[in-house]
Amino acid sequence: VQLQASGGGLVQAGGSLRLSCVASGSIFSINNMGWYRQAPGKQREWVALINTGGFIIYEDSAKGRFTISRDNAKNTVYLQMNSLKPEDTAVYYCRIGTFWGQGTLVTVSS
């Protein structure tokens, strides 16, 4: 399975972006998916996780602002990010099972 992440870009603080991660194969049977991010000079951290049972968890800073979802029919996992802050600036990576996407850069200006 190969993953293609997209949707990053430059946005002003308070703005929104929707990240997408499309898998080359079926993700129907893959349980765990998630979004992670790595800011300059920092380690990669998880942002949001989702499983097939609909269980979702968010990192504290993402709660109330970010929404993770999956569309098995489209082999895609999404991350809707609202009320973006400069501290959200990072390269965002998707993970589906044990597979990782290439990352998409999100830059939030103040």
Disulfide bonds with the S-S distance in Angstrom:
Cys21-Cys94 2.00
